[in-house]
């Protein structure tokens, strides 16, 4: 039977060869920053635009959005931004 040199013979030998695992755990916790990083100010989308449509207008807009497999909001936003850039 072969003996593995990496296996400690006693608990004292095992404790001598390792760093303090509890200290490592707490230091890693202090370094970790949970959550998403905040967006830069120029990328934030915090302005709203609201307008009202009649039922016929909404149905027409919804049909156009459905043709492109988009939501109504995304369709309107994309259309407005596309025309602003062409300006």
Secondary structure by P-SEA (a helix, b strand, c coil): ccccccccccaaaaaaacccaaaaaaaaaaacccccccccccccccbbbbbbbcaaaaaaaaaaaaaacccaaaaaaaaaaaaaaac
